[in-house]
Amino acid sequence: MSKQNNIKDKIHFFKSRGFLLLIALIAFILLLTFFFGDSGILEIIKVRKQIAQLTETVNRLQKEKEKLTAEIEELKNNPLALEKKAREELWLMKKNEKVVVIVRDKNNKEEEKNPKQKQPTNDTN
């Protein structure tokens, strides 16, 4: 008879409110962990976005590296390219040469950016 009482007590425990509250609490904690934990779904989404951004950055830097490597090879092998680069960036010049610098004002830059807005001028005067 004590075995039957013991089984009835166990069955009664599983049907009690305390057990249901315990199960609900465990389920709630698991859901919170699933969404907001260190390896939860929100963290996974955030990390995937970071991976995509870093992949883009790596690809962009790889293309830039290839471009610079090609430029280095061109400068090593072509003396005219080296001279052009020196003239453009370092303002170097040969003897008896003069450098002419054309300075554009702000209005000209805006007109170049927006050529449709440029007003035609009449030079018949």
VMD Tcl script that builds the backbone (N, CA, C; Angstrom):
set m [mol new atoms 375]
animate dup $m
set s [atomselect $m all]
$s set {name element resname resid chain x y z} {
  {N N MET 1 A 0.820 -1.185 0.000}
  {CA C MET 1 A 0.000 0.000 0.000}
  {C C MET 1 A 0.865 1.250 0.000}
  {N N SER 2 A 2.022 1.186 0.627}
  {CA C SER 2 A 2.882 2.352 0.668}
  {C C SER 2 A 3.444 2.653 -0.718}
  {N N LYS 3 A 3.588 1.594 -1.543}
  {CA C LYS 3 A 4.043 1.828 -2.910}
  {C C LYS 3 A 2.987 2.591 -3.686}
  {N N GLN 4 A 1.736 2.246 -3.492}
  {CA C GLN 4 A 0.647 2.949 -4.185}
  {C C GLN 4 A 0.566 4.399 -3.705}
  {N N ASN 5 A 0.731 4.614 -2.410}
  {CA C ASN 5 A 0.723 5.985 -1.883}
  {C C ASN 5 A 1.912 6.793 -2.441}
  {N N ASN 6 A 3.055 6.110 -2.529}
  {CA C ASN 6 A 4.248 6.761 -3.053}
  {C C ASN 6 A 4.036 7.167 -4.527}
  {N N ILE 7 A 3.421 6.292 -5.305}
  {CA C ILE 7 A 3.136 6.582 -6.718}
  {C C ILE 7 A 2.106 7.698 -6.813}
  {N N LYS 8 A 1.073 7.666 -5.962}
  {CA C LYS 8 A 0.056 8.713 -5.967}
  {C C LYS 8 A 0.673 10.065 -5.592}
  {N N ASP 9 A 1.613 10.064 -4.643}
  {CA C ASP 9 A 2.269 11.308 -4.251}
  {C C ASP 9 A 3.094 11.872 -5.422}
  {N N LYS 10 A 3.770 10.988 -6.158}
  {CA C LYS 10 A 4.556 11.438 -7.301}
  {C C LYS 10 A 3.651 12.007 -8.389}
  {N N ILE 11 A 2.559 11.319 -8.676}
  {CA C ILE 11 A 1.603 11.792 -9.677}
  {C C ILE 11 A 1.008 13.115 -9.225}
  {N N HIS 12 A 0.679 13.209 -7.943}
  {CA C HIS 12 A 0.112 14.442 -7.399}
  {C C HIS 12 A 1.126 15.589 -7.519}
  {N N PHE 13 A 2.410 15.306 -7.302}
  {CA C PHE 13 A 3.444 16.329 -7.421}
  {C C PHE 13 A 3.527 16.857 -8.852}
  {N N PHE 14 A 3.450 15.967 -9.848}
  {CA C PHE 14 A 3.518 16.391 -11.243}
  {C C PHE 14 A 2.293 17.196 -11.662}
  {N N LYS 15 A 1.196 17.028 -10.981}
  {CA C LYS 15 A -0.025 17.779 -11.287}
  {C C LYS 15 A -0.139 19.058 -10.462}
  {N N SER 16 A 0.755 19.271 -9.525}
  {CA C SER 16 A 0.650 20.422 -8.629}
  {C C SER 16 A 1.058 21.721 -9.330}
  {N N ARG 17 A 0.637 22.866 -8.752}
  {CA C ARG 17 A 0.963 24.183 -9.300}
  {C C ARG 17 A 2.458 24.474 -9.186}
  {N N GLY 18 A 3.063 24.001 -8.130}
  {CA C GLY 18 A 4.496 24.228 -7.926}
  {C C GLY 18 A 5.323 23.642 -9.059}
  {N N PHE 19 A 4.966 22.433 -9.469}
  {CA C PHE 19 A 5.688 21.789 -10.556}
  {C C PHE 19 A 5.477 22.546 -11.862}
  {N N LEU 20 A 4.242 22.964 -12.131}
  {CA C LEU 20 A 3.951 23.720 -13.344}
  {C C LEU 20 A 4.688 25.058 -13.350}
  {N N LEU 21 A 4.745 25.721 -12.178}
  {CA C LEU 21 A 5.491 26.971 -12.100}
  {C C LEU 21 A 6.987 26.743 -12.332}
  {N N LEU 22 A 7.507 25.647 -11.804}
  {CA C LEU 22 A 8.914 25.312 -12.007}
  {C C LEU 22 A 9.206 25.082 -13.492}
  {N N ILE 23 A 8.344 24.356 -14.167}
  {CA C ILE 23 A 8.510 24.100 -15.602}
  {C C ILE 23 A 8.409 25.417 -16.380}
  {N N ALA 24 A 7.452 26.262 -16.019}
  {CA C ALA 24 A 7.280 27.546 -16.706}
  {C C ALA 24 A 8.522 28.429 -16.493}
  {N N LEU 25 A 9.066 28.438 -15.296}
  {CA C LEU 25 A 10.257 29.221 -15.004}
  {C C LEU 25 A 11.455 28.723 -15.810}
  {N N ILE 26 A 11.623 27.435 -15.871}
  {CA C ILE 26 A 12.726 26.855 -16.648}
  {C C ILE 26 A 12.560 27.199 -18.126}
  {N N ALA 27 A 11.332 27.086 -18.637}
  {CA C ALA 27 A 11.076 27.417 -20.040}
  {C C ALA 27 A 11.360 28.896 -20.303}
  {N N PHE 28 A 10.974 29.764 -19.382}
  {CA C PHE 28 A 11.209 31.196 -19.523}
  {C C PHE 28 A 12.707 31.499 -19.545}
  {N N ILE 29 A 13.455 30.880 -18.662}
  {CA C ILE 29 A 14.902 31.076 -18.621}
  {C C ILE 29 A 15.550 30.578 -19.906}
  {N N LEU 30 A 15.095 29.443 -20.404}
  {CA C LEU 30 A 15.635 28.926 -21.656}
  {C C LEU 30 A 15.345 29.864 -22.828}
  {N N LEU 31 A 14.138 30.417 -22.877}
  {CA C LEU 31 A 13.793 31.364 -23.940}
  {C C LEU 31 A 14.648 32.630 -23.853}
  {N N LEU 32 A 14.816 33.153 -22.644}
  {CA C LEU 32 A 15.664 34.333 -22.479}
  {C C LEU 32 A 17.094 34.048 -22.932}
  {N N THR 33 A 17.600 32.895 -22.557}
  {CA C THR 33 A 18.950 32.511 -22.958}
  {C C THR 33 A 19.037 32.345 -24.463}
  {N N PHE 34 A 18.003 31.787 -25.070}
  {CA C PHE 34 A 17.984 31.571 -26.513}
  {C C PHE 34 A 18.058 32.898 -27.264}
  {N N PHE 35 A 17.356 33.910 -26.789}
  {CA C PHE 35 A 17.328 35.188 -27.487}
  {C C PHE 35 A 18.435 36.145 -27.048}
  {N N PHE 36 A 18.686 36.239 -25.742}
  {CA C PHE 36 A 19.554 37.297 -25.239}
  {C C PHE 36 A 20.876 36.813 -24.660}
  {N N GLY 37 A 21.159 35.545 -24.671}
  {CA C GLY 37 A 22.398 35.032 -24.091}
  {C C GLY 37 A 23.618 35.375 -24.926}
  {N N ASP 38 A 24.794 35.012 -24.424}
  {CA C ASP 38 A 26.047 35.279 -25.133}
  {C C ASP 38 A 26.081 34.630 -26.505}
  {N N SER 39 A 25.449 33.497 -26.650}
  {CA C SER 39 A 25.380 32.853 -27.959}
  {C C SER 39 A 23.919 32.734 -28.404}
  {N N GLY 40 A 23.130 33.715 -28.008}
  {CA C GLY 40 A 21.724 33.734 -28.378}
  {C C GLY 40 A 21.521 34.201 -29.804}
  {N N ILE 41 A 20.292 34.137 -30.243}
  {CA C ILE 41 A 19.953 34.438 -31.627}
  {C C ILE 41 A 20.277 35.893 -31.980}
  {N N LEU 42 A 20.041 36.827 -31.063}
  {CA C LEU 42 A 20.337 38.227 -31.341}
  {C C LEU 42 A 21.841 38.452 -31.485}
  {N N GLU 43 A 22.617 37.812 -30.659}
  {CA C GLU 43 A 24.074 37.921 -30.749}
  {C C GLU 43 A 24.576 37.306 -32.057}
  {N N ILE 44 A 23.985 36.208 -32.467}
  {CA C ILE 44 A 24.376 35.563 -33.723}
  {C C ILE 44 A 24.092 36.491 -34.905}
  {N N ILE 45 A 22.932 37.144 -34.904}
  {CA C ILE 45 A 22.587 38.073 -35.983}
  {C C ILE 45 A 23.575 39.233 -36.007}
  {N N LYS 46 A 23.898 39.770 -34.841}
  {CA C LYS 46 A 24.842 40.884 -34.745}
  {C C LYS 46 A 26.214 40.481 -35.281}
  {N N VAL 47 A 26.671 39.304 -34.913}
  {CA C VAL 47 A 27.985 38.834 -35.351}
  {C C VAL 47 A 27.988 38.579 -36.854}
  {N N ARG 48 A 26.903 38.076 -37.405}
  {CA C ARG 48 A 26.827 37.859 -38.859}
  {C C ARG 48 A 26.921 39.183 -39.619}
  {N N LYS 49 A 26.279 40.232 -39.094}
  {CA C LYS 49 A 26.384 41.552 -39.728}
  {C C LYS 49 A 27.823 42.048 -39.686}
  {N N GLN 50 A 28.483 41.850 -38.548}
  {CA C GLN 50 A 29.881 42.265 -38.431}
  {C C GLN 50 A 30.760 41.500 -39.417}
  {N N ILE 51 A 30.481 40.214 -39.570}
  {CA C ILE 51 A 31.253 39.397 -40.511}
  {C C ILE 51 A 31.062 39.915 -41.930}
  {N N ALA 52 A 29.825 40.259 -42.290}
  {CA C ALA 52 A 29.555 40.786 -43.633}
  {C C ALA 52 A 30.296 42.100 -43.854}
  {N N GLN 53 A 30.284 42.990 -42.863}
  {CA C GLN 53 A 30.996 44.265 -42.987}
  {C C GLN 53 A 32.502 44.052 -43.107}
  {N N LEU 54 A 33.031 43.151 -42.305}
  {CA C LEU 54 A 34.470 42.885 -42.361}
  {C C LEU 54 A 34.862 42.225 -43.675}
  {N N THR 55 A 34.003 41.380 -44.202}
  {CA C THR 55 A 34.267 40.757 -45.498}
  {C C THR 55 A 34.313 41.811 -46.593}
  {N N GLU 56 A 33.373 42.771 -46.542}
  {CA C GLU 56 A 33.389 43.884 -47.495}
  {C C GLU 56 A 34.679 44.677 -47.381}
  {N N THR 57 A 35.090 44.961 -46.157}
  {CA C THR 57 A 36.322 45.714 -45.941}
  {C C THR 57 A 37.530 44.954 -46.475}
  {N N VAL 58 A 37.570 43.662 -46.226}
  {CA C VAL 58 A 38.684 42.837 -46.717}
  {C C VAL 58 A 38.718 42.864 -48.241}
  {N N ASN 59 A 37.558 42.725 -48.888}
  {CA C ASN 59 A 37.516 42.744 -50.351}
  {C C ASN 59 A 37.977 44.088 -50.899}
  {N N ARG 60 A 37.516 45.177 -50.276}
  {CA C ARG 60 A 37.905 46.512 -50.718}
  {C C ARG 60 A 39.414 46.707 -50.560}
  {N N LEU 61 A 39.947 46.274 -49.415}
  {CA C LEU 61 A 41.380 46.421 -49.173}
  {C C LEU 61 A 42.203 45.527 -50.100}
  {N N GLN 62 A 41.670 44.374 -50.435}
  {CA C GLN 62 A 42.358 43.479 -51.366}
  {C C GLN 62 A 42.454 44.127 -52.745}
  {N N LYS 63 A 41.364 44.753 -53.194}
  {CA C LYS 63 A 41.385 45.442 -54.487}
  {C C LYS 63 A 42.362 46.609 -54.461}
  {N N GLU 64 A 42.370 47.345 -53.358}
  {CA C GLU 64 A 43.294 48.471 -53.217}
  {C C GLU 64 A 44.736 47.978 -53.218}
  {N N LYS 65 A 44.986 46.851 -52.567}
  {CA C LYS 65 A 46.327 46.273 -52.539}
  {C C LYS 65 A 46.773 45.889 -53.943}
  {N N GLU 66 A 45.871 45.257 -54.707}
  {CA C GLU 66 A 46.198 44.872 -56.082}
  {C C GLU 66 A 46.514 46.102 -56.930}
  {N N LYS 67 A 45.730 47.147 -56.755}
  {CA C LYS 67 A 45.952 48.383 -57.504}
  {C C LYS 67 A 47.317 48.977 -57.150}
  {N N LEU 68 A 47.619 49.040 -55.855}
  {CA C LEU 68 A 48.899 49.602 -55.427}
  {C C LEU 68 A 50.077 48.737 -55.865}
  {N N THR 69 A 49.907 47.427 -55.851}
  {CA C THR 69 A 50.963 46.523 -56.312}
  {C C THR 69 A 51.235 46.752 -57.793}
  {N N ALA 70 A 50.160 46.909 -58.580}
  {CA C ALA 70 A 50.332 47.186 -60.013}
  {C C ALA 70 A 51.025 48.530 -60.216}
  {N N GLU 71 A 50.660 49.508 -59.403}
  {CA C GLU 71 A 51.286 50.827 -59.506}
  {C C GLU 71 A 52.776 50.746 -59.153}
  {N N ILE 72 A 53.113 49.976 -58.138}
  {CA C ILE 72 A 54.517 49.803 -57.749}
  {C C ILE 72 A 55.309 49.168 -58.885}
  {N N GLU 73 A 54.750 48.136 -59.493}
  {CA C GLU 73 A 55.423 47.471 -60.605}
  {C C GLU 73 A 55.611 48.438 -61.775}
  {N N GLU 74 A 54.579 49.239 -62.039}
  {CA C GLU 74 A 54.662 50.224 -63.121}
  {C C GLU 74 A 55.769 51.241 -62.824}
  {N N LEU 75 A 55.847 51.708 -61.584}
  {CA C LEU 75 A 56.871 52.678 -61.219}
  {C C LEU 75 A 58.275 52.074 -61.262}
  {N N LYS 76 A 58.391 50.788 -60.944}
  {CA C LYS 76 A 59.696 50.128 -60.997}
  {C C LYS 76 A 60.164 49.943 -62.438}
  {N N ASN 77 A 59.233 49.617 -63.330}
  {CA C ASN 77 A 59.597 49.229 -64.688}
  {C C ASN 77 A 59.524 50.357 -65.707}
  {N N ASN 78 A 58.794 51.414 -65.439}
  {CA C ASN 78 A 58.588 52.465 -66.422}
  {C C ASN 78 A 59.103 53.799 -65.875}
  {N N PRO 79 A 60.236 54.287 -66.392}
  {CA C PRO 79 A 60.775 55.547 -65.883}
  {C C PRO 79 A 59.853 56.737 -66.167}
  {N N LEU 80 A 59.082 56.682 -67.247}
  {CA C LEU 80 A 58.151 57.778 -67.538}
  {C C LEU 80 A 57.035 57.852 -66.500}
  {N N ALA 81 A 56.574 56.704 -66.035}
  {CA C ALA 81 A 55.540 56.683 -64.993}
  {C C ALA 81 A 56.091 57.244 -63.696}
  {N N LEU 82 A 57.347 56.915 -63.409}
  {CA C LEU 82 A 57.990 57.438 -62.197}
  {C C LEU 82 A 58.127 58.955 -62.290}
  {N N GLU 83 A 58.540 59.442 -63.454}
  {CA C GLU 83 A 58.670 60.890 -63.640}
  {C C GLU 83 A 57.316 61.582 -63.518}
  {N N LYS 84 A 56.285 60.994 -64.108}
  {CA C LYS 84 A 54.935 61.574 -64.036}
  {C C LYS 84 A 54.471 61.670 -62.579}
  {N N LYS 85 A 54.673 60.593 -61.825}
  {CA C LYS 85 A 54.269 60.569 -60.418}
  {C C LYS 85 A 55.025 61.633 -59.626}
  {N N ALA 86 A 56.316 61.770 -59.881}
  {CA C ALA 86 A 57.121 62.761 -59.176}
  {C C ALA 86 A 56.652 64.167 -59.507}
  {N N ARG 87 A 56.306 64.410 -60.762}
  {CA C ARG 87 A 55.837 65.735 -61.156}
  {C C ARG 87 A 54.479 66.054 -60.540}
  {N N GLU 88 A 53.581 65.081 -60.539}
  {CA C GLU 88 A 52.215 65.323 -60.048}
  {C C GLU 88 A 52.148 65.449 -58.523}
  {N N GLU 89 A 52.811 64.578 -57.827}
  {CA C GLU 89 A 52.639 64.532 -56.377}
  {C C GLU 89 A 53.713 65.292 -55.609}
  {N N LEU 90 A 54.921 65.336 -56.142}
  {CA C LEU 90 A 56.009 65.993 -55.428}
  {C C LEU 90 A 56.369 67.349 -56.025}
  {N N TRP 91 A 55.730 67.706 -57.110}
  {CA C TRP 91 A 55.939 68.977 -57.800}
  {C C TRP 91 A 57.399 69.131 -58.234}
  {N N LEU 92 A 58.029 68.041 -58.610}
  {CA C LEU 92 A 59.403 68.121 -59.094}
  {C C LEU 92 A 59.401 68.596 -60.539}
  {N N MET 93 A 60.483 69.265 -60.938}
  {CA C MET 93 A 60.584 69.748 -62.302}
  {C C MET 93 A 62.032 69.706 -62.750}
  {N N LYS 94 A 62.190 69.768 -64.056}
  {CA C LYS 94 A 63.525 69.782 -64.632}
  {C C LYS 94 A 64.059 71.211 -64.612}
  {N N LYS 95 A 65.350 71.348 -64.898}
  {CA C LYS 95 A 65.944 72.672 -64.978}
  {C C LYS 95 A 65.263 73.451 -66.095}
  {N N ASN 96 A 65.129 74.743 -65.866}
  {CA C ASN 96 A 64.535 75.663 -66.836}
  {C C ASN 96 A 63.066 75.366 -67.123}
  {N N GLU 97 A 62.398 74.666 -66.228}
  {CA C GLU 97 A 60.968 74.396 -66.358}
  {C C GLU 97 A 60.224 75.231 -65.344}
  {N N LYS 98 A 59.034 75.623 -65.708}
  {CA C LYS 98 A 58.189 76.365 -64.783}
  {C C LYS 98 A 56.919 75.566 -64.548}
  {N N VAL 99 A 56.433 75.613 -63.324}
  {CA C VAL 99 A 55.203 74.917 -62.964}
  {C C VAL 99 A 54.077 75.928 -62.940}
  {N N VAL 100 A 53.025 75.619 -63.646}
  {CA C VAL 100 A 51.851 76.485 -63.674}
  {C C VAL 100 A 50.754 75.790 -62.890}
  {N N VAL 101 A 50.251 76.471 -61.886}
  {CA C VAL 101 A 49.191 75.913 -61.050}
  {C C VAL 101 A 47.912 76.678 -61.346}
  {N N ILE 102 A 46.880 75.950 -61.715}
  {CA C ILE 102 A 45.585 76.559 -61.999}
  {C C ILE 102 A 44.712 76.391 -60.769}
  {N N VAL 103 A 44.320 77.510 -60.197}
  {CA C VAL 103 A 43.480 77.492 -58.997}
  {C C VAL 103 A 42.061 77.828 -59.429}
  {N N ARG 104 A 41.146 76.983 -59.068}
  {CA C ARG 104 A 39.742 77.204 -59.398}
  {C C ARG 104 A 39.011 77.668 -58.155}
  {N N ASP 105 A 38.134 78.619 -58.347}
  {CA C ASP 105 A 37.385 79.090 -57.191}
  {C C ASP 105 A 36.198 78.176 -56.918}
  {N N LYS 106 A 35.517 78.433 -55.843}
  {CA C LYS 106 A 34.425 77.576 -55.384}
  {C C LYS 106 A 33.298 77.494 -56.406}
  {N N ASN 107 A 32.979 78.587 -57.071}
  {CA C ASN 107 A 31.884 78.596 -58.045}
  {C C ASN 107 A 32.167 77.673 -59.211}
  {N N ASN 108 A 33.414 77.647 -59.685}
  {CA C ASN 108 A 33.754 76.764 -60.793}
  {C C ASN 108 A 33.624 75.303 -60.400}
  {N N LYS 109 A 33.994 74.962 -59.176}
  {CA C LYS 109 A 33.877 73.577 -58.718}
  {C C LYS 109 A 32.414 73.148 -58.670}
  {N N GLU 110 A 31.554 74.033 -58.196}
  {CA C GLU 110 A 30.135 73.700 -58.136}
  {C C GLU 110 A 29.556 73.543 -59.532}
  {N N GLU 111 A 29.993 74.374 -60.477}
  {CA C GLU 111 A 29.499 74.258 -61.847}
  {C C GLU 111 A 29.966 72.967 -62.481}
  {N N GLU 112 A 31.183 72.529 -62.167}
  {CA C GLU 112 A 31.681 71.271 -62.712}
  {C C GLU 112 A 30.908 70.086 -62.152}
  {N N LYS 113 A 30.525 70.161 -60.901}
  {CA C LYS 113 A 29.771 69.066 -60.284}
  {C C LYS 113 A 28.357 68.997 -60.832}
  {N N ASN 114 A 27.747 70.141 -61.117}
  {CA C ASN 114 A 26.369 70.210 -61.591}
  {C C ASN 114 A 26.329 70.896 -62.957}
  {N N PRO 115 A 26.747 70.222 -64.030}
  {CA C PRO 115 A 26.801 70.886 -65.335}
  {C C PRO 115 A 25.428 71.244 -65.884}
  {N N LYS 116 A 24.381 70.587 -65.450}
  {CA C LYS 116 A 23.039 70.880 -65.939}
  {C C LYS 116 A 22.568 72.248 -65.456}
  {N N GLN 117 A 23.065 72.677 -64.309}
  {CA C GLN 117 A 22.644 73.942 -63.739}
  {C C GLN 117 A 23.441 75.109 -64.297}
  {N N LYS 118 A 24.472 74.831 -65.087}
  {CA C LYS 118 A 25.319 75.866 -65.622}
  {C C LYS 118 A 24.544 76.689 -66.636}
  {N N GLN 119 A 24.616 77.984 -66.501}
  {CA C GLN 119 A 23.897 78.887 -67.387}
  {C C GLN 119 A 24.745 79.149 -68.623}
  {N N PRO 120 A 24.178 79.077 -69.805}
  {CA C PRO 120 A 24.944 79.394 -71.007}
  {C C PRO 120 A 25.241 80.888 -71.032}
  {N N THR 121 A 26.432 81.218 -71.468}
  {CA C THR 121 A 26.820 82.615 -71.555}
  {C C THR 121 A 26.796 83.055 -73.004}
  {N N ASN 122 A 26.511 84.299 -73.218}
  {CA C ASN 122 A 26.438 84.838 -74.559}
  {C C ASN 122 A 27.635 85.755 -74.752}
  {N N ASP 123 A 28.589 85.354 -75.602}
  {CA C ASP 123 A 29.827 86.072 -75.805}
  {C C ASP 123 A 29.801 86.901 -77.084}
  {N N THR 124 A 28.672 87.368 -77.478}
  {CA C THR 124 A 28.577 88.135 -78.728}
  {C C THR 124 A 28.867 89.599 -78.509}
  {N N ASN 125 A 29.121 90.040 -77.294}
  {CA C ASN 125 A 29.397 91.459 -77.019}
  {C C ASN 125 A 30.715 91.878 -77.558}
}
mol reanalyze $m
mol bondsrecalc $m
mol representation Tube
mol addrep $m
